[in-house]
Amino acid sequence: MAGSGPQLSADFDLEFTYTRSTGPVVGRFLTGLRDKKILGQKGANGKVIVPPTGYDPETSETLEEFVEVGQSGAVTTWAWVNAPREKHPLDRPFAWALVKLDGATTPMLHAVDAGSESKMKTGMRVKVRWADQTVGRIQDIACFEPA
């Protein structure tokens, strides 16, 4: 029969083995995280984008002004993870959530350690839980937790 022969297979690891410089916008954001500050960029219309993008998503204008936003905010939407995977930020059930920080116009995606799915709510207030050691990476925010 055609197609009934042995199957061939080979191990394959998908990797991105290059490094990328952070540049002036992301670099400043990450330096802020190292210093336990969260920075956004203010557009001409007064909207504050967090994390900063370097440009206004509505006008495509270059953004120059950095502003510090709060370390607390509100969950705008979320999805619960019952079985975290090895590379997830927490080793217990948690939520991925969009959190709109005080002073920001846009939400940012991060993990929320609420304890259980029944405690997660859209609109709930959360605050940053900083990593024990901050070095200038997004993981400096260990997660958010109920405020």
Helices and strands as residue ranges (DSSP letters): H 23-34, E 38-42, E 48-49, E 66-69, E 72-81, E 94-101, E 108-112, G 117-119, E 125-130, G 138-140, E 141-146
